[in-house]
Amino acid sequence: MARTVSRYAVADDYDGAPAPSPGPDPRRDAETLAALLAAGDDRPVVVTGGTLLTQDRQLGDIDDGDVLIRNGRISDVGRGLARRMPDAVTVDARGAIVLPGFVDSHVHAWEGQLRGAEPVLDFPGYLGFTAFGHGPRYRPHDNYVGTLATAMVALDAGVTTLVDNSHNSRTPDHSNAAVEALMDAGIRGVHAAGLPFGTELPHWPADVERLRSEYFASDDQLVTLRLFDVFPTPELWRLARDLDLWMSHEMGAHIDRVEDVLTTLREEGLLTGKHAYNHCFGLSRESWRLIAGSGGAVNVCPRSDAAFGLGPSFPPVDAIRELGLRPGLSGDNEISYGLSPFADMQALLGGHRGRTFQRMAESGPDGAPAHLSPADVLEWATLGGAANAGLEDTVGSLTPGKAADLVLVRTTDVNTAPLTDPVATVTAFAHAGNVDTVLVAGQVRKFRGELVGHDVRRVRGLVEASRDHLFAAARASDGR
């Protein structure tokens, strides 16, 4: 049966099919990918013709702009660079937004094979399912598979830097496996080594120095090391200071007498700028004052807090803004929802806007904070995340001298066209399926919508087999 086309499909002033928006030539895609993979660090790469959201205040946004990459770093940003570099590998970015890679400030990547297993959990249920449930059953292989699975999902969604709060370091081999998974994934990773909830193990924390000597000989590498804790302890904070390592922390009202804890740490000279605080729910003004005064970084979890019922279930955005802080954004885990910086930005924008309108209705416009803007949340997902990763000088903006970690988001897809406001397109309309190309340190990780460098079917098999092993072990322990 023939499909009927409405008589309203053509306007009176319509003169025929408009010229399509320019975009990459599919015939050259295979050639371009082959050249990218063969380029190594020797041949320059130019990403050309895109709408650049540089996140660099001096450069600003650039239409029809180019990014020149040399030796894994951004060498120049502007217009017409491709014409001056005839020998460069050229990545056609017409019909795409080019922006710095997203940074996820806080993820427990080892849980990757448990993705979607429990879509409705509160926080005690989450701990019972992961840390106290399947966590003790993990072999080092399972730590590897879960971390690899999470890192690949992150790359697919345009996350080029992942702060992995790896709190399943049950043995040295568990730690090794998590580190090697980040390395094999090809993501820029921060391995935040930590103990499982409520445990003391003989290899910890002495194993941290072994980890550093075996895997982290240089600070100028894709995967770097820090420490992670759930409850702040002066002993671990002293170790971090003595080893000159950053720390990540779960921070919130779950910590008994949190103000006193932070005050004690400050008095001992341990409350420094090399700390990143996750969640930050339910904190008093004094706790916020202590954190802000230390120069530490903070991040918020727009979906995690709501999913698991942490604090008021919405991030403390206004307290953070009042202090002039720039937070990062965090996915936390994939137990109940998918890892996506796009979904985090959308949840933050929509949730805060609704709460602001509610405040206006209750107390008038003078009693309500200003709405978050798309530019705010994009800054948090890039530069704010870079601060949480301790990599402000390395990633977060398309600034010459920084690492060439960048993402192309198509604007020719049905949900992203027409391109009118590129920041709004990224923060309110796009999703991981619109991520066309991902480069990490100038190396291609995703190209024309497909992950590069991994046998995805093989990885899926590893993930499914690991999940099945864990579920079978759980049934055996339950006597079923």
C-alpha positions as CSV (number, residue, x, y, z in Angstrom):
1,M,0.0,0.0,0.0
2,A,1.4,3.4,-1.0
3,R,2.2,5.8,1.8
4,T,0.3,9.1,1.5
5,V,2.3,12.3,1.7
6,S,0.4,15.2,3.4
7,R,-0.5,18.2,1.2
8,Y,1.1,20.3,3.9
9,A,4.5,18.8,3.3
10,V,5.5,21.5,0.9
11,A,5.2,25.2,1.8
12,D,4.0,27.8,-0.7
13,D,7.4,29.4,-0.8
14,Y,9.3,26.2,-1.2
15,D,11.6,26.2,-4.2
16,G,12.8,22.6,-4.1
17,A,15.2,20.5,-2.1
18,P,17.7,22.6,-0.1
19,A,21.3,21.9,-0.4
20,P,22.2,19.3,2.3
21,S,24.3,20.3,5.2
22,P,28.0,19.6,4.4
23,G,29.4,16.5,6.0
24,P,32.1,14.0,5.7
25,D,32.5,12.1,2.4
26,P,31.9,8.4,3.2
27,R,34.1,7.3,0.4
28,R,37.1,8.8,2.2
29,D,36.3,7.5,5.7
30,A,38.3,4.2,5.4
31,E,41.3,6.0,3.9
32,T,41.2,8.6,6.7
33,L,40.9,6.0,9.5
34,A,43.8,4.0,8.0
35,A,45.9,7.2,7.9
36,L,45.0,8.1,11.5
37,L,46.0,4.6,12.7
38,A,49.3,4.8,10.8
39,A,50.1,8.4,11.8
40,G,51.5,7.6,15.2
41,D,53.2,10.6,16.7
42,D,55.0,11.7,13.6
43,R,52.4,12.9,11.1
44,P,50.3,16.0,12.0
45,V,46.5,15.7,12.1
46,V,44.0,18.4,11.3
47,V,40.4,18.2,12.4
48,T,38.9,20.7,10.0
49,G,35.6,22.5,9.2
50,G,33.8,21.9,12.5
51,T,32.0,24.2,15.0
52,L,34.6,24.5,17.8
53,L,33.4,24.8,21.4
54,T,37.0,25.3,22.7
55,Q,36.1,26.0,26.4
56,D,39.1,28.4,26.2
57,R,37.9,31.9,27.1
58,Q,40.5,33.6,25.0
59,L,39.8,31.5,21.9
60,G,36.0,31.4,22.3
61,D,33.8,29.4,19.9
62,I,34.9,29.2,16.3
63,D,32.7,28.4,13.3
64,D,34.3,26.5,10.5
65,G,37.4,26.0,12.7
66,D,40.4,23.7,12.6
67,V,42.4,21.9,15.3
68,L,46.0,21.0,14.5
69,I,47.4,18.1,16.4
70,R,51.1,17.2,16.7
71,N,52.7,14.5,18.8
72,G,49.4,13.9,20.7
73,R,48.9,17.5,21.6
74,I,47.0,20.4,20.3
75,S,49.4,22.6,18.3
76,D,47.1,25.3,17.0
77,V,43.4,26.2,16.8
78,G,41.8,28.6,14.3
79,R,40.6,28.8,10.7
80,G,42.3,27.7,7.5
81,L,44.9,25.4,9.2
82,A,44.2,22.5,6.9
83,R,45.1,24.6,3.8
84,R,48.5,25.3,5.3
85,M,49.2,21.6,6.2
86,P,48.8,19.7,2.9
87,D,50.7,16.7,4.2
88,A,48.6,16.3,7.4
89,V,46.0,13.6,8.0
90,T,42.7,15.5,7.6
91,V,39.6,14.6,9.6
92,D,36.6,16.1,8.0
93,A,34.5,17.7,10.8
94,R,31.9,19.5,8.7
95,G,28.5,18.9,10.1
96,A,30.0,18.3,13.6
97,I,30.6,20.1,16.8
98,V,34.2,19.7,18.0
99,L,34.8,20.0,21.8
100,P,37.2,18.8,24.4
101,G,36.6,15.3,25.6
102,F,34.3,14.9,28.6
103,V,35.8,14.1,32.0
104,D,33.8,11.8,34.4
105,S,35.0,12.8,37.8
106,H,34.0,9.7,39.8
107,V,33.1,6.2,38.6
108,H,33.4,2.8,40.2
109,A,34.4,1.1,37.0
110,W,34.9,-2.4,38.3
111,E,31.2,-2.9,38.4
112,G,30.8,-2.8,34.6
113,Q,29.5,-6.4,34.1
114,L,26.7,-5.7,36.7
115,R,25.4,-3.0,34.4
116,G,21.6,-2.8,34.6
117,A,21.3,-5.8,36.9
118,E,19.3,-3.9,39.6
119,P,17.4,-0.9,38.1
120,V,15.7,0.0,41.4
121,L,17.9,0.2,44.5
122,D,18.4,2.5,47.4
123,F,21.9,3.1,48.7
124,P,21.9,0.3,51.3
125,G,20.6,-2.0,48.5
126,Y,23.4,-0.8,46.2
127,L,26.0,-1.6,48.8
128,G,24.5,-5.0,49.5
129,F,24.5,-5.8,45.8
130,T,28.0,-4.6,45.0
131,A,30.5,-4.0,47.9
132,F,29.0,-6.7,50.2
133,G,27.4,-8.9,47.6
134,H,29.2,-9.6,44.4
135,G,32.4,-7.6,45.3
136,P,33.9,-10.4,47.5
137,R,33.3,-12.9,44.7
138,Y,35.3,-11.0,42.1
139,R,38.4,-12.6,40.7
140,P,41.1,-10.3,39.4
141,H,39.8,-11.2,35.9
142,D,36.4,-9.9,36.9
143,N,37.9,-6.6,38.1
144,Y,39.6,-6.4,34.6
145,V,36.5,-7.1,32.7
146,G,34.2,-4.8,34.6
147,T,36.7,-1.9,34.4
148,L,37.3,-2.5,30.6
149,A,33.5,-2.6,30.0
150,T,33.0,0.7,31.8
151,A,35.9,2.4,30.1
152,M,34.6,1.4,26.6
153,V,31.1,2.7,27.4
154,A,32.8,5.9,28.5
155,L,34.8,6.3,25.3
156,D,31.7,5.6,23.2
157,A,29.9,8.5,24.9
158,G,32.8,10.9,24.4
159,V,34.4,10.6,27.9
160,T,38.1,10.7,27.3
161,T,39.2,10.9,31.0
162,L,37.8,8.7,33.7
163,V,38.5,9.0,37.4
164,D,38.1,5.4,38.5
165,N,37.4,5.0,42.2
166,S,38.5,1.4,42.3
167,H,37.4,0.3,45.7
168,N,37.6,-3.4,45.1
169,S,41.4,-3.8,45.6
170,R,41.1,-7.1,47.4
171,T,44.5,-8.3,46.4
172,P,47.5,-6.9,44.6
173,D,46.3,-8.8,41.5
174,H,42.9,-7.1,41.7
175,S,44.6,-3.7,41.6
176,N,46.8,-4.8,38.7
177,A,43.8,-6.0,36.7
178,A,42.0,-2.7,37.2
179,V,45.0,-0.6,36.1
180,E,45.7,-2.8,33.1
181,A,42.1,-2.6,32.0
182,L,42.3,1.2,31.8
183,M,45.5,0.9,29.9
184,D,44.1,-1.6,27.4
185,A,41.0,0.5,26.9
186,G,43.0,3.4,25.7
187,I,41.2,5.9,27.9
188,R,42.9,8.6,29.9
189,G,42.4,7.1,33.3
190,V,43.0,8.0,36.9
191,H,43.2,4.9,39.0
192,A,42.1,5.8,42.5
193,A,43.1,2.8,44.5
194,G,41.0,2.0,47.5
195,L,39.9,-0.8,49.8
196,P,36.4,-2.4,49.7
197,F,33.9,-0.9,52.1
198,G,34.5,-1.7,55.8
199,T,37.6,-3.9,55.3
200,E,41.2,-4.0,56.4
201,L,43.5,-6.1,54.3
202,P,47.2,-7.0,54.9
203,H,48.5,-5.8,51.6
204,W,47.0,-2.3,52.1
205,P,48.2,0.5,52.0
206,A,51.8,-0.7,51.5
207,D,50.8,-2.0,48.0
208,V,50.3,1.5,46.8
209,E,54.1,2.0,46.5
210,R,54.4,-1.2,44.6
211,L,51.6,-0.1,42.2
212,R,53.4,3.2,41.6
213,S,56.8,1.6,40.9
214,E,55.3,-1.1,38.6
215,Y,52.8,0.9,36.6
216,F,53.3,4.6,37.1
217,A,56.9,5.4,36.4
218,S,56.0,8.7,34.7
219,D,53.4,11.4,35.4
220,D,53.2,12.0,31.6
221,Q,51.2,8.9,30.7
222,L,47.5,8.1,30.0
223,V,46.8,6.3,33.3
224,T,47.9,7.9,36.5
225,L,47.6,7.0,40.2
226,R,45.8,8.4,43.3
227,L,44.2,7.1,46.4
228,F,40.5,6.6,47.3
229,D,38.7,6.5,50.6
230,V,35.1,6.3,51.7
231,F,35.6,7.7,55.2
232,P,38.5,10.2,55.7
233,T,41.3,8.8,57.9
234,P,44.4,10.8,58.8
235,E,46.6,7.8,58.2
236,L,45.7,7.5,54.6
237,W,45.7,11.2,54.1
238,R,49.3,11.3,55.5
239,L,50.3,8.6,53.1
240,A,48.9,10.6,50.2
241,R,50.8,13.6,51.3
242,D,54.1,11.7,51.8
243,L,53.8,10.1,48.4
244,D,52.6,13.4,46.8
245,L,49.4,11.7,45.5
246,W,45.9,13.1,45.0
247,M,43.0,11.5,46.8
248,S,39.3,11.1,45.9
249,H,36.7,10.8,48.6
250,E,33.0,10.0,49.1
251,M,32.0,13.1,50.9
252,G,28.6,13.9,52.6
253,A,26.4,13.6,55.6
254,H,27.1,9.9,55.9
255,I,30.4,10.8,57.6
256,D,29.8,11.2,61.4
257,R,30.7,14.7,62.6
258,V,32.1,15.6,59.2
259,E,32.9,19.2,60.3
260,D,35.1,17.9,63.1
261,V,36.8,15.4,60.8
262,L,37.6,18.1,58.2
263,T,38.8,20.5,60.9
264,T,41.2,17.9,62.3
265,L,42.6,17.2,58.9
266,R,43.1,20.9,58.3
267,E,44.8,21.3,61.7
268,E,47.2,18.5,60.8
269,G,48.0,20.2,57.5
270,L,46.3,17.5,55.4
271,L,43.4,19.4,54.0
272,T,45.1,20.5,50.8
273,G,44.2,21.2,47.2
274,K,45.1,17.6,46.1
275,H,41.7,16.2,47.0
276,A,38.6,15.6,45.0
277,Y,35.2,15.2,46.9
278,N,32.4,13.2,45.4
279,H,28.7,13.8,46.0
280,C,29.1,16.4,48.7
281,F,25.4,16.0,49.9
282,G,24.1,17.3,53.2
283,L,27.2,19.4,54.1
284,S,27.0,22.3,56.5
285,R,28.2,25.8,55.6
286,E,31.3,25.3,57.7
287,S,32.1,22.0,55.9
288,W,31.8,23.8,52.6
289,R,33.9,26.6,53.9
290,L,36.7,24.2,54.9
291,I,36.6,22.4,51.5
292,A,36.5,25.6,49.5
293,G,39.3,27.1,51.5
294,S,41.5,24.1,50.9
295,G,41.5,24.5,47.1
296,G,40.1,21.0,46.6
297,A,37.9,20.0,43.8
298,V,34.3,18.8,44.1
299,N,32.0,16.9,41.8
300,V,28.3,16.2,41.7
301,C,26.2,13.1,40.7
302,P,22.9,14.3,39.1
303,R,21.5,10.8,38.6
304,S,23.2,8.8,41.3
305,D,22.0,10.9,44.2
306,A,18.4,10.7,42.9
307,A,18.6,7.0,42.1
308,F,20.0,5.9,45.4
309,G,18.4,8.5,47.7
310,L,21.5,10.2,48.8
311,G,20.9,13.4,50.9
312,P,18.2,15.6,49.4
313,S,18.6,13.5,46.1
314,F,19.7,16.5,44.1
315,P,23.3,17.8,44.0
316,P,24.1,20.9,46.1
317,V,24.5,23.1,43.0
318,D,23.6,26.4,44.7
319,A,26.0,25.9,47.6
320,I,28.8,25.2,45.2
321,R,28.0,28.2,43.0
322,E,27.8,30.6,46.0
323,L,31.4,29.6,46.9
324,G,32.5,30.3,43.3
325,L,33.5,26.6,42.8
326,R,33.5,24.9,39.4
327,P,32.3,21.3,40.0
328,G,32.8,18.3,37.9
329,L,30.1,15.8,36.8
330,S,30.0,12.1,37.8
331,G,28.2,9.1,36.6
332,D,29.2,7.1,39.7
333,N,28.2,3.6,38.5
334,E,26.1,1.7,35.9
335,I,24.1,-0.5,38.2
336,S,20.7,1.3,37.7
337,Y,21.3,3.6,34.7
338,G,23.7,4.0,31.8
339,L,26.9,6.0,31.9
340,S,26.4,9.2,29.9
341,P,27.7,12.7,30.3
342,F,24.8,13.8,28.1
343,A,22.2,12.3,30.5
344,D,24.1,13.9,33.4
345,M,24.0,17.4,31.9
346,Q,20.3,17.0,31.0
347,A,19.4,15.8,34.4
348,L,21.2,18.7,36.0
349,L,19.7,21.3,33.8
350,G,16.1,20.0,34.1
351,G,16.3,19.2,37.8
352,H,17.8,22.5,38.8
353,R,15.4,24.5,36.6
354,G,12.4,22.8,38.2
355,R,13.7,23.5,41.7
356,T,14.4,27.1,40.8
357,F,10.9,27.6,39.5
358,Q,9.6,26.0,42.7
359,R,11.6,28.5,44.8
360,M,10.2,31.3,42.8
361,A,6.7,30.1,43.4
362,E,7.3,29.9,47.1
363,S,9.3,33.0,47.8
364,G,9.2,35.2,44.7
365,P,11.9,35.8,42.1
366,D,14.3,37.5,44.6
367,G,14.4,34.4,46.7
368,A,15.5,32.0,44.0
369,P,19.0,31.3,42.5
370,A,19.7,32.0,38.9
371,H,19.0,29.1,36.5
372,L,21.8,27.0,35.4
373,S,22.8,27.6,31.7
374,P,23.8,25.1,29.1
375,A,27.2,26.7,29.1
376,D,27.5,26.1,32.9
377,V,27.0,22.3,32.7
378,L,29.3,22.0,29.6
379,E,32.0,23.8,31.5
380,W,31.5,21.4,34.5
381,A,31.6,18.3,32.2
382,T,35.0,19.4,30.7
383,L,37.0,21.9,32.7
384,G,35.4,21.0,36.1
385,G,36.1,17.4,35.5
386,A,39.7,18.2,34.5
387,A,40.1,19.9,37.9
388,N,38.8,16.8,39.7
389,A,41.2,14.6,37.7
390,G,44.1,16.9,38.7
391,L,44.7,17.5,35.0
392,E,43.7,21.1,34.5
393,D,46.9,21.8,32.6
394,T,46.4,18.7,30.4
395,V,42.7,18.4,29.4
396,G,39.4,20.2,29.5
397,S,39.7,22.7,26.7
398,L,40.9,22.9,23.1
399,T,43.9,25.0,24.2
400,P,47.2,24.8,22.3
401,G,49.7,22.8,24.4
402,K,47.0,20.6,26.0
403,A,46.6,16.9,25.1
404,A,44.6,16.3,22.0
405,D,41.6,14.7,23.8
406,L,38.6,15.8,21.7
407,V,35.2,14.7,20.5
408,L,33.1,15.3,17.4
409,V,29.3,15.3,17.9
410,R,27.3,15.1,14.6
411,T,24.8,17.8,14.0
412,T,23.3,16.1,10.9
413,D,21.4,13.4,12.8
414,V,17.7,13.6,13.2
415,N,17.9,14.7,16.8
416,T,20.7,17.2,16.5
417,A,19.7,19.0,13.2
418,P,19.3,21.8,12.5
419,L,22.3,23.3,14.3
420,T,21.2,26.5,15.8
421,D,22.8,26.7,19.3
422,P,25.8,24.3,19.5
423,V,26.1,24.4,23.3
424,A,22.4,23.6,23.7
425,T,22.8,20.9,21.1
426,V,25.5,19.2,23.1
427,T,23.9,19.7,26.6
428,A,20.2,19.2,25.9
429,F,19.7,17.2,22.7
430,A,22.7,15.0,21.9
431,H,23.4,11.4,23.2
432,A,26.2,8.9,22.8
433,G,24.9,7.8,19.5
434,N,25.7,11.2,18.1
435,V,29.3,10.9,19.1
436,D,31.1,10.5,15.7
437,T,34.8,10.6,16.6
438,V,36.9,10.4,19.8
439,L,40.6,11.1,20.0
440,V,42.7,10.6,23.2
441,A,46.2,12.0,23.1
442,G,45.7,12.3,19.3
443,Q,45.0,8.6,19.0
444,V,41.6,7.6,17.4
445,R,39.3,5.6,19.8
446,K,36.1,6.1,17.9
447,F,35.6,6.9,14.3
448,R,32.4,7.6,12.4
449,G,30.3,6.1,15.2
450,E,32.3,2.9,15.8
451,L,34.8,2.1,18.5
452,V,38.3,1.5,17.2
453,G,41.0,-0.9,18.4
454,H,38.7,-3.4,20.2
455,D,36.9,-6.5,19.1
456,V,33.6,-5.5,20.6
457,R,32.0,-8.9,20.2
458,R,34.9,-10.5,22.1
459,V,34.6,-7.9,24.9
460,R,30.9,-8.5,25.1
461,G,31.6,-12.2,25.5
462,L,34.0,-11.5,28.3
463,V,31.5,-9.3,30.0
464,E,28.6,-11.8,29.7
465,A,30.8,-14.7,30.9
466,S,32.0,-12.7,33.9
467,R,28.5,-11.7,34.8
468,D,27.3,-15.3,34.6
469,H,30.2,-16.5,36.8
470,L,29.3,-13.9,39.5
471,F,25.6,-14.7,39.4
472,A,26.4,-18.5,39.6
473,A,28.7,-17.9,42.5
474,A,25.9,-15.9,44.2
475,R,23.4,-18.7,43.7
476,A,25.9,-21.3,45.1
477,S,26.5,-19.2,48.2
478,D,22.7,-18.9,48.7
479,G,22.4,-22.7,48.4
480,R,20.3,-22.5,45.3
